[in-house]
Amino acid sequence: MRISFDLTEAQQAQLSAIAERLNVPVDALAAAAIRDLLDRREADFESAARRVMEKNAELYRRLA
């Protein structure tokens, strides 16, 4: 999938500087950042859901 978005000049410069420092293309860096954000959010959600389920299980044991 291809997407496009606007960055300020300062953001473009910052992204370019980071990509240059890491020796990767700017678009590859941006794509990796987006994938990382999506993966992290999914992991955070799973972790939160697991805590809720464990807490609910404990409450149900107490009520039984």
Contacts in CASP RR format, 6 or more apart in sequence:
PFRMAT RR
TARGET T0000
AUTHOR 0000-0000-0000
METHOD contacts of the structure
MODEL  1
MRISFDLTEAQQAQLSAIAERLNVPVDALAAAAIRDLLDRREADFESAAR
RVMEKNAELYRRLA
7 15 0 8 1.000
15 26 0 8 1.000
15 29 0 8 1.000
15 30 0 8 1.000
16 26 0 8 1.000
18 29 0 8 1.000
19 25 0 8 1.000
19 26 0 8 1.000
19 28 0 8 1.000
19 29 0 8 1.000
22 29 0 8 1.000
24 32 0 8 1.000
END
